Amino acid sequence: MLIFLFGVDNFRSLEKLSDLKNKYLEKNGSGTDLSVLDYGEGASAENLSTAFSAQGLFSTKRLVIVKNSMLKGSTEVQKGILTLLKANPDTEKDADTIVIFYENGSFLKQPKDKNLHLLKELLLPIGR
């Protein structure tokens, strides 16, 4: 399952992210199957690959929170994430794997030349 949280109201987006994370932890215990990757702080596409492939000892469910991959992630990182998602096409429909893309900001305020490969591939087809 893919969830996208972004927009000009960062407070509410972050609040919703926290709410989703807390509900997940309530239902799934220890948090060993929880990964938080912040591309504003240098995470790589390999980190996401590791998070996807990690299997919990007691749980088949996992929550992967991907922060700032579209606004702060490099073109290479965005293409790596796309490659990973395309290699795992069932992720979108998989109820056991929840991937939350959180962006601290709005795409509307980005310069025209900003490379938003992830946005173009994942979000724009939804509106078509």
N, CA, C and O atoms as a DFTB+ gen file, in Angstrom:
512 C
 N C O
     1  1       0.855      -1.162       0.000
     2  2       0.000       0.000       0.000
     3  2       0.907       1.232       0.000
     4  3       1.865       1.311       0.768
     5  1       0.594       2.177      -0.860
     6  2       1.340       3.430      -0.930
     7  2       0.467       4.566      -0.418
     8  3      -0.690       4.702      -0.816
     9  1       1.031       5.382       0.470
    10  2       0.334       6.545       1.021
    11  2       1.226       7.754       0.808
    12  3       2.433       7.685       1.041
    13  1       0.642       8.866       0.364
    14  2       1.395      10.095       0.127
    15  2       0.879      11.196       1.035
    16  3      -0.320      11.473       1.069
    17  1       1.789      11.826       1.773
    18  2       1.453      12.949       2.652
    19  2       2.350      14.125       2.279
    20  3       3.571      14.051       2.408
    21  1       1.739      15.202       1.819
    22  2       2.500      16.384       1.460
    23  2       1.556      17.573       1.383
    24  3       0.338      17.407       1.436
    25  1       2.104      18.751       1.261
    26  2       1.291      19.950       1.112
    27  2       1.850      21.110       1.897
    28  3       2.864      20.991       2.585
    29  1       1.173      22.232       1.783
    30  2       1.650      23.444       2.446
    31  2       1.429      23.412       3.953
    32  3       2.102      24.139       4.684
    33  1       0.514      22.595       4.428
    34  2       0.234      22.500       5.860
    35  2       1.079      21.374       6.460
    36  3       0.589      20.267       6.685
    37  1       2.356      21.675       6.714
    38  2       3.289      20.668       7.236
    39  2       2.853      20.125       8.591
    40  3       3.063      18.950       8.891
    41  1       2.249      20.979       9.408
    42  2       1.836      20.550      10.744
    43  2       0.855      19.386      10.655
    44  3       1.022      18.371      11.333
    45  1      -0.158      19.535       9.825
    46  2      -1.174      18.475       9.713
    47  2      -0.629      17.228       9.033
    48  3      -0.999      16.109       9.392
    49  1       0.244      17.416       8.057
    50  2       0.853      16.255       7.398
    51  2       1.687      15.457       8.382
    52  3       1.606      14.229       8.425
    53  1       2.485      16.153       9.169
    54  2       3.324      15.484      10.164
    55  2       2.471      14.841      11.262
    56  3       2.800      13.767      11.766
    57  1       1.386      15.502      11.622
    58  2       0.456      14.946      12.608
    59  2      -0.168      13.648      12.087
    60  3      -0.287      12.674      12.831
    61  1      -0.560      13.634      10.825
    62  2      -1.144      12.437      10.219
    63  2      -0.113      11.319      10.140
    64  3      -0.435      10.157      10.385
    65  1       1.122      11.666       9.799
    66  2       2.190      10.675       9.753
    67  2       2.393      10.042      11.128
    68  3       2.510       8.823      11.247
    69  1       2.433      10.864      12.147
    70  2       2.597      10.380      13.512
    71  2       1.433       9.480      13.918
    72  3       1.632       8.448      14.560
    73  1       0.228       9.873      13.543
    74  2      -0.966       9.084      13.848
    75  2      -0.903       7.710      13.170
    76  3      -1.180       6.695      13.809
    77  1      -0.544       7.671      11.892
    78  2      -0.438       6.401      11.170
    79  2       0.638       5.507      11.778
    80  3       0.443       4.300      11.929
    81  1       1.765       6.105      12.123
    82  2       2.868       5.349      12.732
    83  2       2.449       4.770      14.085
    84  3       2.717       3.603      14.371
    85  1       1.794       5.583      14.916
    86  2       1.367       5.119      16.239
    87  2       0.316       4.011      16.141
    88  3       0.361       3.048      16.907
    89  1      -0.624       4.138      15.211
    90  2      -1.633       3.090      15.027
    91  2      -0.984       1.789      14.572
    92  3      -1.361       0.705      15.016
    93  1      -0.017       1.912      13.692
    94  2       0.701       0.722      13.228
    95  2       1.419       0.045      14.393
    96  3       1.348      -1.174      14.546
    97  1       2.108       0.837      15.209
    98  2       2.843       0.274      16.341
    99  2       1.911      -0.351      17.375
   100  3       2.266      -1.352      17.997
   101  1       0.723       0.225      17.566
   102  2      -0.258      -0.359      18.487
   103  2      -0.669      -1.758      18.035
   104  3      -0.821      -2.665      18.853
   105  1      -0.846      -1.920      16.734
   106  2      -1.308      -3.199      16.204
   107  2      -0.186      -4.207      16.011
   108  3      -0.415      -5.416      16.054
   109  1       1.025      -3.710      15.801
   110  2       2.110      -4.604      15.413
   111  2       3.290      -4.631      16.369
   112  3       4.357      -5.135      16.020
   113  1       3.116      -4.109      17.544
   114  2       4.084      -4.323      18.612
   115  2       5.399      -3.583      18.564
   116  3       5.435      -2.353      18.553
   117  1       6.473      -4.337      18.535
   118  2       7.802      -3.852      18.880
   119  2       8.382      -2.767      17.975
   120  3       9.189      -1.960      18.436
   121  1       8.004      -2.726      16.737
   122  2       8.563      -1.732      15.825
   123  2       9.797      -2.213      15.096
   124  3      10.449      -1.427      14.409
   125  1      10.136      -3.490      15.229
   126  2      11.293      -4.012      14.506
   127  2      11.041      -4.078      13.005
   128  3      11.982      -4.164      12.216
   129  1       9.783      -4.037      12.617
   130  2       9.415      -4.062      11.210
   131  2       9.061      -2.668      10.698
   132  3       8.327      -2.524       9.720
   133  1       9.587      -1.650      11.364
   134  2       9.363      -0.253      10.996
   135  2      10.681       0.348      10.530
   136  3      11.695       0.243      11.219
   137  1      10.665       0.977       9.362
   138  2      11.858       1.648       8.832
   139  2      11.500       3.080       8.506
   140  3      10.462       3.348       7.900
   141  1      12.367       4.009       8.912
   142  2      12.190       5.424       8.586
   143  2      13.431       5.862       7.831
   144  3      14.545       5.803       8.352
   145  1      13.225       6.305       6.589
   146  2      14.327       6.749       5.733
   147  2      14.123       8.217       5.388
   148  3      13.105       8.582       4.799
   149  1      15.071       9.049       5.744
   150  2      14.957      10.481       5.462
   151  2      15.997      10.862       4.412
   152  3      17.198      10.877       4.684
   153  1      15.517      11.168       3.217
   154  2      16.416      11.511       2.121
   155  2      16.942      12.931       2.242
   156  3      17.842      13.319       1.497
   157  1      16.403      13.705       3.156
   158  2      16.962      15.009       3.473
   159  2      18.201      14.870       4.340
   160  3      18.970      15.818       4.500
   161  1      18.388      13.677       4.899
   162  2      19.536      13.411       5.763
   163  2      20.460      12.352       5.175
   164  3      21.251      11.748       5.899
   165  1      20.365      12.123       3.870
   166  2      21.339      11.274       3.192
   167  2      21.012       9.804       3.046
   168  3      21.922       9.016       2.786
   169  1      19.783       9.395       3.196
   170  2      19.430       7.991       2.967
   171  2      19.645       7.673       1.490
   172  3      19.665       8.572       0.649
   173  1      19.803       6.396       1.184
   174  2      20.027       5.990      -0.202
   175  2      18.935       5.030      -0.656
   176  3      18.161       4.519       0.154
   177  1      18.886       4.796      -1.956
   178  2      17.909       3.848      -2.498
   179  2      18.182       2.444      -1.958
   180  3      17.257       1.645      -1.813
   181  1      19.448       2.141      -1.658
   182  2      19.790       0.838      -1.097
   183  2      19.144       0.650       0.281
   184  3      18.759      -0.459       0.648
   185  1      19.032       1.749       1.039
   186  2      18.361       1.671       2.343
   187  2      16.914       1.229       2.168
   188  3      16.401       0.437       2.959
   189  1      16.265       1.736       1.142
   190  2      14.878       1.364       0.881
   191  2      14.794      -0.096       0.443
   192  3      13.885      -0.820       0.849
   193  1      15.722      -0.516      -0.368
   194  2      15.766      -1.910      -0.803
   195  2      15.915      -2.844       0.392
   196  3      15.265      -3.887       0.455
   197  1      16.764      -2.472       1.332
   198  2      16.952      -3.258       2.546
   199  2      15.667      -3.304       3.368
   200  3      15.295      -4.352       3.896
   201  1      14.993      -2.163       3.473
   202  2      13.738      -2.096       4.231
   203  2      12.663      -2.967       3.586
   204  3      11.865      -3.585       4.292
   205  1      12.631      -3.024       2.255
   206  2      11.646      -3.852       1.561
   207  2      11.928      -5.329       1.751
   208  3      11.002      -6.129       1.884
   209  1      13.194      -5.693       1.767
   210  2      13.537      -7.110       1.821
   211  2      13.595      -7.669       3.238
   212  3      13.580      -8.886       3.424
   213  1      13.660      -6.796       4.235
   214  2      13.742      -7.264       5.628
   215  2      12.438      -7.935       6.041
   216  3      11.352      -7.394       5.831
   217  1      12.559      -9.096       6.619
   218  2      11.397      -9.823       7.118
   219  2      11.433      -9.815       8.641
   220  3      12.452     -10.145       9.247
   221  1      10.326      -9.442       9.247
   222  2      10.249      -9.460      10.698
   223  2      10.248     -10.884      11.231
   224  3       9.792     -11.808      10.557
   225  1      10.748     -11.051      12.411
   226  2      10.813     -12.373      13.024
   227  2       9.426     -12.896      13.380
   228  3       9.131     -14.076      13.192
   229  1       8.581     -12.013      13.894
   230  2       7.254     -12.436      14.355
   231  2       6.106     -11.855      13.534
   232  3       4.944     -12.160      13.804
   233  1       6.408     -11.032      12.545
   234  2       5.350     -10.359      11.806
   235  2       5.660     -10.341      10.319
   236  3       6.818     -10.218       9.918
   237  1       4.621     -10.465       9.504
   238  2       4.803     -10.348       8.057
   239  2       4.532      -8.919       7.598
   240  3       4.834      -8.561       6.460
   241  1       3.966      -8.110       8.478
   242  2       3.649      -6.726       8.135
   243  2       4.879      -5.842       8.341
   244  3       5.727      -6.114       9.190
   245  1       4.952      -4.765       7.532
   246  2       6.031      -3.801       7.724
   247  2       5.569      -2.420       7.287
   248  3       4.745      -2.269       6.384
   249  1       6.123      -1.427       7.952
   250  2       5.840      -0.031       7.648
   251  2       7.151       0.637       7.271
   252  3       8.125       0.600       8.023
   253  1       7.157       1.247       6.094
   254  2       8.339       1.965       5.623
   255  2       7.927       3.417       5.413
   256  3       7.046       3.714       4.606
   257  1       8.574       4.319       6.151
   258  2       8.295       5.750       6.019
   259  2       9.450       6.368       5.234
   260  3      10.607       6.313       5.652
   261  1       9.111       6.952       4.096
   262  2      10.102       7.558       3.213
   263  2       9.897       9.068       3.268
   264  3       8.890       9.583       2.783
   265  1      10.857       9.769       3.862
   266  2      10.737      11.215       4.033
   267  2      11.599      11.960       3.013
   268  3      12.745      11.593       2.752
   269  1      11.014      13.016       2.446
   270  2      11.738      13.992       1.614
   271  2      12.443      13.399       0.404
   272  3      13.467      13.926      -0.031
   273  1      11.916      12.321      -0.143
   274  2      12.549      11.698      -1.307
   275  2      12.300      12.493      -2.588
   276  3      13.122      12.472      -3.505
   277  1      11.179      13.185      -2.650
   278  2      10.857      13.922      -3.875
   279  2      11.425      15.332      -3.873
   280  3      11.905      15.808      -4.902
   281  1      11.375      15.997      -2.738
   282  2      11.830      17.389      -2.686
   283  2      13.324      17.521      -2.417
   284  3      13.951      18.475      -2.878
   285  1      13.901      16.579      -1.677
   286  2      15.308      16.697      -1.311
   287  2      16.178      15.572      -1.847
   288  3      17.405      15.662      -1.805
   289  1      15.553      14.509      -2.352
   290  2      16.314      13.394      -2.896
   291  2      16.909      13.747      -4.244
   292  3      16.289      14.452      -5.040
   293  1      18.103      13.261      -4.499
   294  2      18.756      13.524      -5.783
   295  2      18.037      12.776      -6.904
   296  3      17.210      11.902      -6.648
   297  1      18.355      13.122      -8.122
   298  2      17.778      12.435      -9.278
   299  2      18.111      10.950      -9.220
   300  3      17.259      10.110      -9.510
   301  1      19.336      10.625      -8.849
   302  2      19.757       9.223      -8.776
   303  2      18.949       8.473      -7.716
   304  3      18.524       7.340      -7.940
   305  1      18.741       9.103      -6.576
   306  2      17.953       8.478      -5.513
   307  2      16.522       8.251      -5.987
   308  3      15.968       7.171      -5.783
   309  1      15.924       9.248      -6.611
   310  2      14.548       9.118      -7.087
   311  2      14.430       8.001      -8.121
   312  3      13.478       7.220      -8.091
   313  1      15.393       7.927      -9.032
   314  2      15.359       6.859     -10.040
   315  2      15.558       5.496      -9.390
   316  3      14.962       4.510      -9.824
   317  1      16.390       5.430      -8.356
   318  2      16.585       4.172      -7.629
   319  2      15.309       3.718      -6.940
   320  3      14.980       2.532      -6.949
   321  1      14.596       4.657      -6.345
   322  2      13.326       4.332      -5.691
   323  2      12.313       3.849      -6.722
   324  3      11.601       2.874      -6.483
   325  1      12.245       4.523      -7.864
   326  2      11.329       4.099      -8.929
   327  2      11.658       2.705      -9.427
   328  3      10.763       1.889      -9.645
   329  1      12.941       2.434      -9.606
   330  2      13.363       1.111     -10.056
   331  2      12.923       0.047      -9.059
   332  3      12.437      -1.015      -9.446
   333  1      13.095       0.337      -7.791
   334  2      12.693      -0.605      -6.745
   335  2      11.179      -0.826      -6.744
   336  3      10.716      -1.961      -6.635
   337  1      10.418       0.251      -6.864
   338  2       8.956       0.121      -6.867
   339  2       8.467      -0.621      -8.111
   340  3       7.520      -1.404      -8.036
   341  1       9.110      -0.377      -9.252
   342  2       8.722      -1.088     -10.475
   343  2       9.088      -2.565     -10.398
   344  3       8.407      -3.408     -10.981
   345  1      10.158      -2.877      -9.681
   346  2      10.560      -4.275      -9.504
   347  2       9.627      -5.004      -8.535
   348  3       9.588      -6.235      -8.515
   349  1       8.885      -4.254      -7.744
   350  2       7.924      -4.810      -6.780
   351  2       6.541      -4.224      -7.046
   352  3       6.021      -3.484      -6.211
   353  1       5.936      -4.536      -8.187
   354  2       4.669      -3.889      -8.560
   355  2       3.502      -4.197      -7.629
   356  3       2.517      -3.458      -7.613
   357  1       3.595      -5.265      -6.861
   358  2       2.498      -5.626      -5.960
   359  2       2.479      -4.791      -4.689
   360  3       1.533      -4.880      -3.907
   361  1       3.513      -3.979      -4.470
   362  2       3.591      -3.155      -3.256
   363  2       2.378      -2.250      -3.123
   364  3       1.887      -2.028      -2.016
   365  1       1.897      -1.733      -4.230
   366  2       0.752      -0.818      -4.214
   367  2      -0.501      -1.482      -3.655
   368  3      -1.321      -0.824      -3.016
   369  1      -0.648      -2.772      -3.891
   370  2      -1.848      -3.492      -3.462
   371  2      -1.615      -4.367      -2.236
   372  3      -2.557      -4.962      -1.713
   373  1      -0.382      -4.450      -1.780
   374  2      -0.015      -5.325      -0.672
   375  2      -0.399      -4.694       0.661
   376  3       0.157      -3.663       1.041
   377  1      -1.329      -5.293       1.363
   378  2      -1.783      -4.759       2.655
   379  2      -0.765      -5.004       3.764
   380  3      -0.845      -4.373       4.818
   381  1       0.194      -5.912       3.545
   382  2       1.194      -6.216       4.560
   383  2       2.396      -5.277       4.513
   384  3       3.144      -5.180       5.486
   385  1       2.584      -4.592       3.402
   386  2       3.677      -3.632       3.279
   387  2       3.076      -2.252       3.039
   388  3       2.442      -2.004       2.013
   389  1       3.284      -1.365       3.998
   390  2       2.760      -0.005       3.899
   391  2       3.947       0.933       3.707
   392  3       4.857       0.978       4.535
   393  1       3.926       1.675       2.614
   394  2       4.987       2.643       2.330
   395  2       4.353       4.023       2.349
   396  3       3.458       4.320       1.558
   397  1       4.827       4.862       3.261
   398  2       4.314       6.226       3.370
   399  2       5.378       7.178       2.852
   400  3       6.491       7.221       3.377
   401  1       5.035       7.939       1.823
   402  2       5.914       8.983       1.303
   403  2       5.483      10.290       1.950
   404  3       4.373      10.772       1.724
   405  1       6.367      10.855       2.750
   406  2       6.094      12.120       3.437
   407  2       7.044      13.189       2.908
   408  3       8.259      12.996       2.870
   409  1       6.476      14.309       2.505
   410  2       7.280      15.444       2.033
   411  2       7.018      16.637       2.934
   412  3       5.870      17.004       3.184
   413  1       8.085      17.231       3.414
   414  2       7.990      18.396       4.282
   415  2       7.913      19.649       3.403
   416  3       8.881      20.399       3.278
   417  1       6.756      19.853       2.808
   418  2       6.577      21.016       1.950
   419  2       5.647      20.715       0.793
   420  3       5.036      19.649       0.707
   421  1       5.563      21.687      -0.085
   422  2       4.665      21.603      -1.231
   423  2       5.455      21.588      -2.519
   424  3       6.498      22.232      -2.631
   425  1       4.953      20.850      -3.487
   426  2       5.585      20.811      -4.805
   427  2       5.348      22.103      -5.571
   428  3       6.085      22.413      -6.506
   429  1       4.334      22.852      -5.186
   430  2       3.990      24.080      -5.888
   431  2       5.061      25.152      -5.754
   432  3       5.171      26.027      -6.613
   433  1       5.850      25.095      -4.690
   434  2       6.865      26.106      -4.442
   435  2       8.230      25.733      -5.010
   436  3       9.215      26.426      -4.759
   437  1       8.295      24.646      -5.771
   438  2       9.574      24.187      -6.298
   439  2       9.914      24.893      -7.604
   440  3       9.020      25.210      -8.389
   441  1      11.207      25.143      -7.842
   442  2      11.606      25.743      -9.112
   443  2      11.246      24.819     -10.272
   444  3      11.186      23.600     -10.106
   445  1      11.010      25.399     -11.436
   446  2      10.595      24.624     -12.613
   447  2      11.623      23.570     -13.013
   448  3      11.255      22.524     -13.547
   449  1      12.907      23.830     -12.763
   450  2      13.939      22.899     -13.195
   451  2      14.239      21.814     -12.161
   452  3      15.143      21.002     -12.363
   453  1      13.502      21.791     -11.073
   454  2      13.709      20.776     -10.033
   455  2      13.362      19.403     -10.602
   456  3      12.306      19.221     -11.207
   457  1      14.258      18.441     -10.404
   458  2      14.014      17.081     -10.882
   459  2      13.065      16.368      -9.931
   460  3      13.446      15.992      -8.822
   461  1      11.847      16.190     -10.369
   462  2      10.833      15.518      -9.553
   463  2      10.390      14.228     -10.241
   464  3       9.203      14.023     -10.495
   465  1      11.358      13.365     -10.537
   466  2      11.057      12.122     -11.241
   467  2      10.051      11.258     -10.493
   468  3       9.137      10.694     -11.095
   469  1      10.220      11.161      -9.204
   470  2       9.328      10.334      -8.387
   471  2       7.905      10.872      -8.430
   472  3       6.950      10.107      -8.567
   473  1       7.766      12.174      -8.315
   474  2       6.451      12.807      -8.388
   475  2       5.793      12.527      -9.732
   476  3       4.626      12.139      -9.793
   477  1       6.532      12.723     -10.787
   478  2       5.977      12.544     -12.131
   479  2       5.545      11.105     -12.385
   480  3       4.525      10.867     -13.034
   481  1       6.304      10.157     -11.885
   482  2       5.994       8.744     -12.127
   483  2       4.912       8.197     -11.202
   484  3       4.099       7.372     -11.620
   485  1       4.897       8.645      -9.961
   486  2       3.976       8.048      -8.990
   487  2       2.669       8.808      -8.821
   488  3       1.606       8.196      -8.722
   489  1       2.735      10.123      -8.786
   490  2       1.529      10.891      -8.486
   491  2       0.796      11.395      -9.716
   492  3      -0.433      11.356      -9.755
   493  1       1.504      11.856     -10.700
   494  2       0.819      12.437     -11.857
   495  2      -0.057      11.443     -12.615
   496  3      -1.111      11.845     -13.108
   497  1       0.322      10.159     -12.737
   498  2      -0.590       9.223     -13.407
   499  2      -1.931       9.062     -12.701
   500  3      -2.916       8.686     -13.336
   501  1      -1.986       9.337     -11.414
   502  2      -3.241       9.211     -10.663
   503  2      -4.272      10.211     -11.171
   504  3      -5.461       9.900     -11.240
   505  1      -3.823      11.402     -11.523
   506  2      -4.729      12.444     -11.971
   507  2      -5.139      12.330     -13.421
   508  3      -6.011      13.072     -13.873
   509  1      -4.545      11.435     -14.149
   510  2      -4.852      11.290     -15.583
   511  2      -6.077      10.478     -15.829
   512  3      -6.459      10.270     -16.981
